[in-house]
C-alpha cells in the first residue's frame, strides 16, 4: 500500500503543479479515505488526477472528488473492480458536455451524477458513463439540451437497446437537426404536433 501511494503521488507530480497544490491533493485524498468506505489514499489521488484531466481545473477536481469517490466505491462494490475502469473520466466529461447549466451549478451537477450512477447500478453496468460520453460526442447540442429525466430515463433505455451511446446519440442529433432545420415531411410534423 505504501508503494502504491508513493507511485500515485509521483504520477500526480507529473502534472507540474505547485508543492502547495500537491499537498492539498494529498490532504483531500486522506480526508476522503476517512469519510468514504472502500477508498484508499492512492486511489483518491488517482481519482483527483482523473478529474483534473477531465476538467482541466484542480479546484473543480478537488471540489467534485467526494461525490466521485462515493460513486466509484459504490460501483466497485456492486459491479466489481473492472466496472470502474475509465469511469471517473467518462462521467466527468459526459457531465461537462451537458454545458454550463450543469458543470457550473453544483446542485445540478450532483443531481445528474446521482442519476447517472442510478442508471449504471440499476442496469447492472449495461449503461455506463462511457455510453453517456459516446452519446454526448455524437449527439452534440441535442445531448446538452435534453431534460435530465429523459436523459437518465428513456434515453438510457435506448442506449441499452442500442448497446452503447454512439447510435443513440447520432439518432438524437439527426432528429434534432431535422426538427430545428425544418427538414421533416408533413407526416412527421403531424405526428409531432399530436
SULHUGI-V42368 format. One record per pair of residues at least 24 apart in sequence whose C-alpha atoms are under 10 Angstrom apart, sorted by sequence separation. I is the first residue (numbers start at 1). GAP is how many residues later the second one is. If there is no record, write none. Layout:
i=I gap=GAP
i=I gap=GAP
//
This chain:
i=25 gap=24
i=44 gap=24
i=68 gap=24
i=132 gap=24
i=135 gap=24
i=44 gap=25
i=47 gap=25
i=91 gap=25
i=127 gap=25
i=131 gap=25
i=43 gap=26
i=91 gap=26
i=139 gap=26
i=143 gap=26
i=146 gap=26
i=132 gap=27
i=138 gap=27
i=139 gap=27
i=142 gap=27
i=143 gap=27
i=44 gap=28
i=64 gap=28
i=128 gap=28
i=131 gap=28
i=137 gap=28
i=138 gap=28
i=139 gap=28
i=142 gap=28
i=40 gap=29
i=127 gap=29
i=131 gap=29
i=135 gap=29
i=136 gap=29
i=137 gap=29
i=138 gap=29
i=139 gap=29
i=140 gap=29
i=143 gap=29
i=36 gap=30
i=39 gap=30
i=126 gap=30
i=127 gap=30
i=134 gap=30
i=135 gap=30
i=136 gap=30
i=138 gap=30
i=139 gap=30
i=140 gap=30
i=142 gap=30
i=143 gap=30
i=35 gap=31
i=36 gap=31
i=38 gap=31
i=39 gap=31
i=61 gap=31
i=126 gap=31
i=127 gap=31
i=128 gap=31
i=133 gap=31
i=134 gap=31
i=135 gap=31
i=138 gap=31
i=139 gap=31
i=141 gap=31
i=142 gap=31
i=145 gap=31
i=9 gap=32
i=37 gap=32
i=38 gap=32
i=116 gap=32
i=120 gap=32
i=127 gap=32
i=128 gap=32
i=131 gap=32
i=132 gap=32
i=133 gap=32
i=134 gap=32
i=135 gap=32
i=136 gap=32
i=137 gap=32
i=138 gap=32
i=139 gap=32
i=140 gap=32
i=141 gap=32
i=142 gap=32
i=8 gap=33
i=9 gap=33
i=12 gap=33
i=25 gap=33
i=29 gap=33
i=32 gap=33
i=33 gap=33
i=36 gap=33
i=37 gap=33
i=39 gap=33
i=40 gap=33
i=115 gap=33
i=119 gap=33
i=123 gap=33
i=126 gap=33
i=127 gap=33
i=131 gap=33
i=132 gap=33
i=133 gap=33
i=134 gap=33
i=135 gap=33
i=136 gap=33
i=137 gap=33
i=138 gap=33
i=139 gap=33
i=140 gap=33
i=142 gap=33
i=143 gap=33
i=8 gap=34
i=11 gap=34
i=12 gap=34
i=15 gap=34
i=25 gap=34
i=28 gap=34
i=32 gap=34
i=35 gap=34
i=36 gap=34
i=38 gap=34
i=39 gap=34
i=54 gap=34
i=55 gap=34
i=95 gap=34
i=115 gap=34
i=118 gap=34
i=119 gap=34
i=123 gap=34
i=126 gap=34
i=127 gap=34
i=130 gap=34
i=131 gap=34
i=132 gap=34
i=134 gap=34
i=135 gap=34
i=136 gap=34
i=138 gap=34
i=139 gap=34
i=142 gap=34
i=5 gap=35
i=7 gap=35
i=8 gap=35
i=11 gap=35
i=28 gap=35
i=31 gap=35
i=32 gap=35
i=35 gap=35
i=36 gap=35
i=38 gap=35
i=39 gap=35
i=54 gap=35
i=94 gap=35
i=97 gap=35
i=116 gap=35
i=117 gap=35
i=125 gap=35
i=126 gap=35
i=130 gap=35
i=131 gap=35
i=134 gap=35
i=135 gap=35
i=138 gap=35
i=139 gap=35
i=141 gap=35
i=142 gap=35
i=4 gap=36
i=5 gap=36
i=6 gap=36
i=8 gap=36
i=9 gap=36
i=12 gap=36
i=13 gap=36
i=25 gap=36
i=29 gap=36
i=33 gap=36
i=37 gap=36
i=38 gap=36
i=50 gap=36
i=53 gap=36
i=54 gap=36
i=93 gap=36
i=94 gap=36
i=97 gap=36
i=112 gap=36
i=115 gap=36
i=116 gap=36
i=120 gap=36
i=127 gap=36
i=128 gap=36
i=129 gap=36
i=130 gap=36
i=131 gap=36
i=132 gap=36
i=133 gap=36
i=134 gap=36
i=135 gap=36
i=138 gap=36
i=139 gap=36
i=141 gap=36
i=4 gap=37
i=5 gap=37
i=8 gap=37
i=9 gap=37
i=12 gap=37
i=15 gap=37
i=21 gap=37
i=25 gap=37
i=28 gap=37
i=29 gap=37
i=32 gap=37
i=36 gap=37
i=37 gap=37
i=39 gap=37
i=50 gap=37
i=51 gap=37
i=52 gap=37
i=54 gap=37
i=55 gap=37
i=83 gap=37
i=91 gap=37
i=92 gap=37
i=93 gap=37
i=94 gap=37
i=95 gap=37
i=96 gap=37
i=111 gap=37
i=112 gap=37
i=115 gap=37
i=116 gap=37
i=119 gap=37
i=123 gap=37
i=126 gap=37
i=127 gap=37
i=128 gap=37
i=131 gap=37
i=132 gap=37
i=135 gap=37
i=136 gap=37
i=139 gap=37
i=4 gap=38
i=5 gap=38
i=8 gap=38
i=11 gap=38
i=12 gap=38
i=15 gap=38
i=21 gap=38
i=24 gap=38
i=28 gap=38
i=32 gap=38
i=36 gap=38
i=38 gap=38
i=50 gap=38
i=51 gap=38
i=54 gap=38
i=55 gap=38
i=90 gap=38
i=91 gap=38
i=94 gap=38
i=95 gap=38
i=97 gap=38
i=98 gap=38
i=114 gap=38
i=115 gap=38
i=119 gap=38
i=126 gap=38
i=127 gap=38
i=131 gap=38
i=135 gap=38
i=1 gap=39
i=2 gap=39
i=3 gap=39
i=4 gap=39
i=5 gap=39
i=7 gap=39
i=38 gap=39
i=49 gap=39
i=50 gap=39
i=51 gap=39
i=53 gap=39
i=54 gap=39
i=90 gap=39
i=91 gap=39
i=93 gap=39
i=94 gap=39
i=97 gap=39
i=112 gap=39
i=1 gap=40
i=2 gap=40
i=5 gap=40
i=9 gap=40
i=12 gap=40
i=25 gap=40
i=29 gap=40
i=47 gap=40
i=48 gap=40
i=49 gap=40
i=50 gap=40
i=51 gap=40
i=52 gap=40
i=53 gap=40
i=54 gap=40
i=89 gap=40
i=90 gap=40
i=91 gap=40
i=93 gap=40
i=94 gap=40
i=96 gap=40
i=97 gap=40
i=108 gap=40
i=112 gap=40
i=116 gap=40
i=1 gap=41
i=5 gap=41
i=8 gap=41
i=17 gap=41
i=47 gap=41
i=48 gap=41
i=51 gap=41
i=55 gap=41
i=79 gap=41
i=83 gap=41
i=84 gap=41
i=87 gap=41
i=88 gap=41
i=89 gap=41
i=90 gap=41
i=91 gap=41
i=92 gap=41
i=94 gap=41
i=95 gap=41
i=46 gap=42
i=47 gap=42
i=50 gap=42
i=51 gap=42
i=54 gap=42
i=64 gap=42
i=67 gap=42
i=68 gap=42
i=71 gap=42
i=75 gap=42
i=79 gap=42
i=83 gap=42
i=87 gap=42
i=88 gap=42
i=90 gap=42
i=91 gap=42
i=94 gap=42
i=98 gap=42
i=99 gap=42
i=102 gap=42
i=60 gap=43
i=63 gap=43
i=67 gap=43
i=71 gap=43
i=74 gap=43
i=75 gap=43
i=78 gap=43
i=86 gap=43
i=87 gap=43
i=90 gap=43
i=93 gap=43
i=94 gap=43
i=97 gap=43
i=98 gap=43
i=101 gap=43
i=60 gap=44
i=84 gap=44
i=86 gap=44
i=89 gap=44
i=90 gap=44
i=93 gap=44
i=97 gap=44
i=98 gap=44
i=99 gap=44
i=100 gap=44
i=101 gap=44
i=64 gap=45
i=68 gap=45
i=71 gap=45
i=72 gap=45
i=75 gap=45
i=79 gap=45
i=80 gap=45
i=83 gap=45
i=84 gap=45
i=85 gap=45
i=98 gap=45
i=99 gap=45
i=64 gap=46
i=67 gap=46
i=68 gap=46
i=71 gap=46
i=75 gap=46
i=78 gap=46
i=79 gap=46
i=97 gap=46
i=98 gap=46
i=99 gap=46
i=67 gap=47
i=71 gap=47
i=74 gap=47
i=78 gap=47
i=97 gap=47
i=98 gap=47
i=55 gap=48
i=96 gap=48
i=98 gap=48
i=68 gap=49
i=75 gap=49
i=94 gap=49
i=95 gap=49
i=75 gap=50
i=94 gap=50
i=98 gap=50
//
